Amino acid sequence: MTRRSFGLEAVALSCAFAALSCGSKGAVVVTAVISSASAQIEQPSSLASLLVGGFTLHVELGQVAPSSTDVSPEGFSLVRPSDQQTLVVLHFTTAPDKPYHLEPGASAEIAATIADQLGTSGQQLTTDEATAICTARTVQIAGSVSDTATGKPTPLSSSSFDVTGCP
């Protein structure tokens, strides 16, 4: 091998290493996205309101992350998009069940269904909560996911969407 070709190989190797180690932030950390968000107000009786709906949480660990991690959805709320004011803290169930373990480069789709408890449909709302949601009409779902690798929450929110079923 000539001295010149060794120099070119060294440059190529250092460029490849730099590309792996200095890639985008998402290549190393957990990223999360909320999609398919929906919410509907149902009136099972004249005295009660029920919030039904859900969302999909897509979580992914970057392919060059140094280790695996466990991801947990944290508190999620229905918020007003204009000022992020919480309208109601959401109760939800998830499928598949926890824990959500990710190896580097892996992802998971987590279906979240608004429910007071497993096996029920929907979340009971107070009159004030139902009124606030229907007054806003357009909402977002906001919350965070935490992971064991960083120990820090990653905030996220859905796109804005309209609540259905309001009078």
C-alpha positions, 0 to 999 in steps of 0.5 A: 500500500502506498503512502498516498492510498493509506492517507485516503483510506484514513480520511474515508474511515474518519469521515465514516466515523464522523457520520456515525458519531455526529449524526442527527440527534434523533439517531441517538435518542428516543423520539416520539410522535402522536398521531391519529388523535380523536376525541368525542363527547357522548351524553349517555344521560342528561347528567353525565358526559363521557369523553371517548377517543384515543391516539397512537404513540409512535416511539423510536430509539435511534439506531446509534444509541449506545444502549437499549431503553424502557419507554413510559408514556407520562401524563397526557392532557387535552389542551387548547392549542392557542395557549396549551391550557389543560382542559382535562387530564386524560385517563387512558389504557394502552396496547400493547401492555407496558413495558415498552423496551426498545433496542437501538434502531427499534420502534413501537406503536402504542395505541392509547384509548381514553378510558377511566380503567381497563375494560371500560369505554371513555372517561367521565367528565364533569360539567365544567370539563365538558363545557370547556372542551366543547367551547374550545372545539379544536384541541391537541393532546399533549404529554411526554414520554420518559426513558430509562436511558436519559431519565428525562421526559420528552414533551410532545403534542399532537396536531390540532383536531376537532372534538365531535359530539358537542351540542 
